[in-house]
Amino acid sequence: MGLLEATGFVLDKFESFVGVNFWTMIFAWVNLLILYLAFKKFLFGPIKKMIDDRQKEVDDIYSDAEQARESADRLKSEYEEKISHATEESEEILKKAVRRAQLKEEEILKEASEQAARTLERAEEQIALEKKQAINDVKNQVSAMAIGIASAVIERDVSEDEHRELIDDFISNIGNE
């Protein structure tokens, strides 16, 4: 065998080892297609389903978080509004309490003023009564003195009622002059 033949033999062997055989290539493609379909059905499908489920969970978590944030914002605004209303109500209650206190103060002052006026009126009435009584006492004393003087002067006994009448007329005439 010559070198050429040996080289040809090696090339044939090499070509058969490395070479491209049409049926081998079709068989490899069919195997690859069957392997792809099997992986797609048994491996890619469940993995894709698992990834989709995880993505859905993540989306749900984000959605729930967004809803919770919106709810918290809504509650915050409601609480702020309630606090604002509570502040307004407390101010209104305070104003009402101040008004009631002022009215009570005015009522107490009015009552005290009326009571002072009544006390003053009673005092004036008391003074008038005491003045009348003092005048009557003075009249009685003057009439007693006048009776005593008149009896001494006239030396006759005049009844006390007559003397009083005379003195009252006398005092009335003096008061008119």
Buried (B, 14 or more C-beta within 10 A) or exposed (E): EEEEEEEEEEEEEEEEEEEEEEEEEEEEEEEEEEEEEEEEEEEEEEEEEEEEEEEEEEEEEEEEEEEEEEEEEEEEEEEEEEEEEEEEEEEEEEEEEEEEEEEEEEEEEEEEEEEEEEEEEEEEEEEEEEEEEEEEEEBEEEBBEBBEEBEEEEEEEEEEEEBBEBBEEEBEEEEEE
